[in-house]
């Protein structure tokens, strides 16, 4: 059965099929393209907040689920929450006249990491082990588990058992979004150096006043906001953030990484270490419950205007 596109209604599960008619001359349509098994109804993606603003300003917003689906639109957003956008979704996106993040089809950390350590003898000092995949590879695992049919379900069950019973250095999967940290590269389990799912980086997150400090850059086209985060732990998560303040714009090394990945919309976490800007994570589908808080309201409104900057506002706006 072909998945239906859904009308995006903030705060409500998207269960009403959207109109498949061509975009009207009296309005503009943006199609948010997601994986057919993506939990977009339950995850706090920024695009949910953006869509509310777009709809209020006259945009028609539809969510397109799956590579066999298509809803006519003036512009599409690649919001497939996987590290690498599958070929079938790239073919779907190619049917639209304009695609935001259309070339951002691979955001693996190996593509942009400047802190990577390739061998135990390469550097001294603390290191951290991460997944090459975005967000610990969790989105890929969730989508594999959601696939229908006996074989995908069996494969997902076997994967879960392997993750539970085998060392993370072999499976390449961590529990609780936890990236292991070691005082020196020689302490990293040897299978990590040969596991393509993992990579080792210098641990460069500054620690001051009993907290870890990093910065987050949110962007949509030329619209952007950079926030300094003071955290109780180096592990990503809303619960670890102690305070947030606006800070200086993202420096050139982060902009280079963004250009390298082809990101037009997304986020980047980074640090300033010994005067050097180092990217920690780049993401084309940013999500956090914190973005609905008043602190981020002005930033979200500004990001939403990035769509009008790129495409032009709806005719009656």
Backbone torsions as a table, in degrees:
resi	resn	phi	psi	omega
1	UNK	NA	133.1	-178.9
2	UNK	-77.2	132.1	179.3
3	UNK	-67.0	150.0	179.6
4	UNK	-98.5	144.9	171.6
5	UNK	-73.7	152.7	-174.2
6	UNK	-122.4	142.9	172.9
7	UNK	-70.7	131.6	-175.5
8	UNK	-87.0	111.2	179.2
9	UNK	-118.9	104.7	-177.0
10	UNK	-56.0	138.8	177.3
11	UNK	82.3	2.3	179.7
12	UNK	-138.8	143.8	178.3
13	UNK	-59.2	136.3	-175.4
14	UNK	-82.9	89.0	-175.4
15	UNK	-120.3	2.0	-179.7
16	UNK	-99.1	116.3	-179.9
17	UNK	-57.3	136.7	179.5
18	UNK	-81.7	159.1	176.7
19	UNK	-65.7	129.9	-178.7
20	UNK	-90.2	3.5	-178.4
21	UNK	-66.0	160.6	-179.9
22	UNK	-66.5	153.0	178.6
23	UNK	-56.1	141.0	-179.5
24	UNK	-82.8	150.2	176.4
25	UNK	-66.3	-19.2	-178.3
26	UNK	-86.6	-4.6	179.6
27	UNK	-150.7	171.9	173.9
28	UNK	-120.1	149.6	-178.0
29	UNK	-119.6	134.2	173.2
30	UNK	-115.5	129.4	178.5
31	UNK	-104.1	123.4	176.3
32	UNK	-96.0	109.2	-174.7
33	UNK	-91.3	119.8	-178.6
34	UNK	-125.4	163.2	174.6
35	UNK	-66.6	144.7	-175.6
36	UNK	-61.9	-22.1	178.4
37	UNK	-108.6	14.1	-179.0
38	UNK	-73.1	134.9	-178.9
39	UNK	-83.3	54.2	-175.5
40	UNK	-66.6	-22.2	178.8
41	UNK	-70.4	-22.0	-172.5
42	UNK	-116.2	-23.2	-179.7
43	UNK	-83.9	140.6	-177.2
44	UNK	-82.5	67.2	179.1
45	UNK	-70.9	145.5	174.5
46	UNK	-59.3	-34.6	-175.9
47	UNK	-60.5	-25.1	174.8
48	UNK	-61.7	-46.6	179.5
49	UNK	-67.5	-39.3	178.7
50	UNK	-63.8	-42.0	-178.1
51	UNK	-61.4	-36.5	178.2
52	UNK	-61.7	-41.1	179.3
53	UNK	-69.8	-41.7	179.6
54	UNK	-61.9	-44.5	-179.4
55	UNK	-63.6	-40.3	179.4
56	UNK	-65.6	-25.6	-178.8
57	UNK	-94.4	3.3	174.3
58	UNK	112.5	-4.2	176.6
59	UNK	-75.8	144.6	169.0
60	UNK	-96.3	126.4	-174.4
61	UNK	-117.1	125.4	175.9
62	UNK	-126.0	149.5	175.4
63	UNK	-107.6	123.9	-179.3
64	UNK	-103.8	119.9	-174.6
65	UNK	-109.8	107.4	172.2
66	UNK	103.5	150.9	-174.8
67	UNK	-70.2	-17.7	-179.5
68	UNK	-91.6	-0.1	-177.3
69	UNK	-98.2	155.9	176.3
70	UNK	-159.1	132.8	172.4
71	UNK	-129.8	126.5	-178.9
72	UNK	-56.5	140.2	-179.8
73	UNK	-159.3	157.9	176.6
74	UNK	-76.4	-28.7	-178.6
75	UNK	-151.9	146.3	175.6
76	UNK	-119.7	152.6	175.5
77	UNK	-116.9	124.1	175.7
78	UNK	-73.2	100.4	-179.2
79	UNK	-120.4	33.1	175.7
80	UNK	-76.0	111.7	-171.8
81	UNK	-83.2	66.6	174.7
82	UNK	-136.8	154.5	179.3
83	UNK	-60.8	-42.8	179.0
84	UNK	-118.9	126.0	179.7
85	UNK	-73.4	118.8	-178.1
86	UNK	-60.0	154.8	-177.8
87	UNK	-58.7	-36.0	-178.6
88	UNK	-64.7	-34.1	177.8
89	UNK	-77.0	-33.3	175.7
90	UNK	-64.0	-37.0	177.2
91	UNK	-65.8	-39.2	176.6
92	UNK	-63.4	-46.1	-179.2
93	UNK	-62.7	-31.9	-178.8
94	UNK	-65.9	-13.7	179.9
95	UNK	-80.9	-9.2	-178.0
96	UNK	-96.5	146.7	-177.3
97	UNK	-68.2	-24.6	179.2
98	UNK	-147.6	133.6	-178.1
99	UNK	-128.8	123.8	172.1
100	UNK	-80.7	127.5	-175.2
101	UNK	67.0	28.7	179.1
102	UNK	-66.3	-28.8	178.5
103	UNK	-99.4	-3.4	179.1
104	UNK	-86.9	68.3	-172.6
105	UNK	-100.4	-4.7	179.3
106	UNK	-147.2	109.3	-179.0
107	UNK	-114.6	28.2	178.3
108	UNK	-59.0	143.8	-175.2
109	UNK	-62.9	-31.1	179.8
110	UNK	-60.1	-23.0	-177.2
111	UNK	-73.3	-26.0	-173.7
112	UNK	-130.2	-7.5	-176.1
113	UNK	-64.5	126.6	174.5
114	UNK	-105.7	0.1	179.9
115	UNK	-108.2	10.0	-173.8
116	UNK	-65.7	140.3	175.3
117	UNK	-113.9	125.0	-172.4
118	UNK	-99.0	-13.3	178.9
119	UNK	-153.8	161.1	-175.9
120	UNK	-64.9	-26.1	-177.9
121	UNK	-97.2	8.2	-173.4
122	UNK	-77.0	-32.3	-175.0
123	UNK	-149.5	169.9	174.4
124	UNK	-115.9	166.3	178.0
125	UNK	95.9	175.4	-175.1
126	UNK	-67.5	148.8	178.9
127	UNK	-135.3	165.0	178.6
128	UNK	-133.2	143.4	178.1
129	UNK	-103.2	128.0	-179.7
130	UNK	-126.2	166.7	170.4
131	UNK	-84.5	146.4	173.3
132	UNK	-65.9	-32.0	179.0
133	UNK	-74.2	155.0	178.0
134	UNK	-68.6	144.9	173.4
135	UNK	54.0	42.4	176.0
136	UNK	68.2	12.7	-177.1
137	UNK	73.6	8.5	-178.1
138	UNK	-63.6	-44.7	179.6
139	UNK	-57.2	-41.0	178.5
140	UNK	-62.2	-42.7	-179.3
141	UNK	-65.3	-41.1	179.8
142	UNK	-64.0	-40.7	-179.1
143	UNK	-70.2	-38.3	176.2
144	UNK	-61.6	-40.1	-178.8
145	UNK	-69.5	-24.5	-176.6
146	UNK	-88.0	-9.4	-177.7
147	UNK	-64.5	146.6	-178.0
148	UNK	-87.9	158.0	177.7
149	UNK	103.9	155.8	-174.3
150	UNK	-69.6	-37.3	-176.7
151	UNK	-69.8	-47.7	176.1
152	UNK	-59.8	-37.5	-179.8
153	UNK	-68.2	-39.0	176.9
154	UNK	-64.9	-43.1	179.8
155	UNK	-62.4	-40.2	179.0
156	UNK	-66.0	-38.4	179.0
157	UNK	-65.9	-43.0	178.3
158	UNK	-64.4	-37.3	177.9
159	UNK	-64.0	-43.4	179.0
160	UNK	-61.2	-41.6	179.7
161	UNK	-65.9	-38.6	178.6
162	UNK	-63.8	-42.3	179.6
163	UNK	-63.7	-37.2	-178.9
164	UNK	-72.2	-33.5	-169.1
165	UNK	-105.3	-23.7	-176.2
166	UNK	-102.8	155.1	178.7
167	UNK	-61.9	145.0	-179.9
168	UNK	-61.6	-27.5	179.9
169	UNK	-63.9	-24.0	177.4
170	UNK	-91.7	-43.5	-176.1
171	UNK	-78.8	-25.3	-176.3
172	UNK	73.8	18.6	-179.8
173	UNK	-125.0	138.1	179.3
174	UNK	-113.7	153.9	173.4
175	UNK	-91.0	148.7	174.6
176	UNK	57.7	33.5	176.3
177	UNK	54.1	35.1	-173.9
178	UNK	-99.8	121.6	176.2
179	UNK	-98.6	116.1	-176.6
180	UNK	-63.7	142.5	179.6
181	UNK	-119.6	141.9	-178.9
182	UNK	-132.4	149.7	-176.6
183	UNK	-72.6	-20.7	178.1
184	UNK	-156.3	155.0	-177.3
185	UNK	-59.6	-30.6	-178.0
186	UNK	-65.0	-17.7	-180.0
187	UNK	-86.1	-8.6	-180.0
188	UNK	-70.8	130.6	177.9
189	UNK	-53.8	135.7	-172.2
190	UNK	-60.6	-31.4	179.4
191	UNK	-62.3	-22.9	-178.5
192	UNK	-59.6	-38.5	-175.8
193	UNK	-67.2	-15.5	-178.6
194	UNK	-113.4	2.5	-177.3
195	UNK	-92.9	113.8	-177.8
196	UNK	-66.5	-15.2	178.8
197	UNK	-80.5	-12.1	-173.9
198	UNK	-121.2	156.8	169.4
199	UNK	-146.9	155.3	-178.6
200	UNK	-109.3	135.4	177.1
201	UNK	-128.3	155.9	169.6
202	UNK	-61.9	138.6	176.0
203	UNK	-84.7	110.3	-170.1
204	UNK	-121.6	7.2	-178.0
205	UNK	-71.8	122.5	-178.5
206	UNK	-65.6	146.3	175.8
207	UNK	-121.6	125.5	179.1
208	UNK	-152.0	143.3	178.7
209	UNK	55.1	35.2	177.6
210	UNK	72.5	18.8	-178.2
211	UNK	-140.0	157.6	175.7
212	UNK	-93.2	140.1	-174.6
213	UNK	-122.0	128.7	174.1
214	UNK	-144.6	174.0	-179.7
215	UNK	-126.9	151.7	179.3
216	UNK	-128.2	129.6	-179.1
217	UNK	-110.6	118.5	175.3
218	UNK	-105.7	137.7	-176.5
219	UNK	-150.7	150.3	171.6
220	UNK	-147.7	103.9	-173.1
221	UNK	62.2	-129.3	180.0
222	UNK	-84.8	-6.6	179.4
223	UNK	-82.9	135.5	-176.3
224	UNK	-159.6	155.6	174.6
225	UNK	-143.9	139.5	177.6
226	UNK	-121.6	131.3	-174.6
227	UNK	-123.7	136.8	172.4
228	UNK	-90.8	128.2	-178.9
229	UNK	-111.7	129.5	173.8
230	UNK	-107.2	119.7	-168.4
231	UNK	-124.3	152.7	179.3
232	UNK	-80.4	-17.3	-179.4
233	UNK	-148.3	160.7	177.8
234	UNK	-79.1	-12.6	-178.3
235	UNK	-76.2	130.1	-179.4
236	UNK	-61.0	147.7	177.2
237	UNK	157.0	143.7	-179.4
238	UNK	-59.8	-36.5	-175.2
239	UNK	-67.0	-20.0	-175.5
240	UNK	-88.1	-11.0	-176.1
241	UNK	-78.7	120.8	-179.7
242	UNK	-92.8	-35.9	179.8
243	UNK	-158.0	156.8	179.4
244	UNK	-135.0	137.5	176.1
245	UNK	-143.0	149.6	174.4
246	UNK	-70.0	147.3	-178.2
247	UNK	-143.5	-175.4	-176.5
248	UNK	-61.6	153.0	178.6
249	UNK	-57.4	156.5	179.6
250	UNK	-61.2	136.7	-179.1
251	UNK	-77.0	172.0	-173.2
252	UNK	-57.9	-40.2	179.8
253	UNK	-57.0	-33.2	177.2
254	UNK	-72.4	-37.3	178.3
255	UNK	-66.7	-34.3	175.6
256	UNK	-64.8	-44.2	178.9
257	UNK	-62.3	-39.8	178.1
258	UNK	-61.9	-45.1	178.3
259	UNK	-64.0	-39.2	-179.5
260	UNK	-58.8	-40.3	-178.6
261	UNK	-86.4	-11.7	-178.9
262	UNK	77.1	26.5	-176.0
263	UNK	-81.4	122.4	172.6
264	UNK	-100.5	-30.5	177.9
265	UNK	-133.2	138.0	177.5
266	UNK	157.6	-155.1	-179.2
267	UNK	-145.8	159.4	176.9
268	UNK	-143.5	128.1	171.7
269	UNK	-96.6	137.4	-178.6
270	UNK	-153.8	169.6	177.1
271	UNK	-134.0	161.9	169.7
272	UNK	-108.7	113.0	-175.6
273	UNK	-122.1	115.9	-177.9
274	UNK	52.1	40.6	178.7
275	UNK	80.9	-0.4	-178.1
276	UNK	-106.2	131.2	175.8
277	UNK	-83.6	123.3	-176.0
278	UNK	-126.2	124.6	179.0
279	UNK	-74.2	134.2	174.9
280	UNK	-99.5	-39.0	-173.5
281	UNK	-161.5	134.2	172.2
282	UNK	-121.7	140.8	-169.5
283	UNK	-143.2	134.5	177.1
284	UNK	-97.3	-3.2	179.0
285	UNK	-131.7	59.8	-174.7
286	UNK	-60.5	141.6	-178.3
287	UNK	-148.2	137.9	174.1
288	UNK	-173.5	137.7	176.0
289	UNK	-64.0	-22.7	-178.5
290	UNK	-64.2	-26.3	-175.9
291	UNK	-67.2	-14.2	176.6
292	UNK	-85.8	-3.8	-178.9
293	UNK	-77.9	155.7	-178.2
294	UNK	-55.1	-32.4	-178.6
295	UNK	-55.3	-36.5	-174.9
296	UNK	-92.8	-2.0	-171.1
297	UNK	-58.0	-47.1	-178.5
298	UNK	-65.6	-38.9	179.0
299	UNK	-64.0	-41.5	-179.6
300	UNK	-65.6	-41.8	177.5
301	UNK	-61.7	-39.9	179.8
302	UNK	-67.9	-41.4	177.4
303	UNK	-60.7	-40.5	-179.2
304	UNK	-59.5	-33.7	179.4
305	UNK	-67.8	-15.4	178.3
306	UNK	-61.8	-30.4	178.9
307	UNK	-67.9	-43.8	176.7
308	UNK	-62.9	-37.3	178.2
309	UNK	-59.9	-40.7	-176.0
310	UNK	-76.5	-44.4	-168.4
311	UNK	-107.6	-27.2	-170.9
312	UNK	100.7	147.1	-178.3
313	UNK	-71.2	162.2	173.1
314	UNK	-55.8	148.4	-173.4
315	UNK	-54.2	-37.0	-175.2
316	UNK	-93.5	1.8	-176.3
317	UNK	-70.8	NA	NA
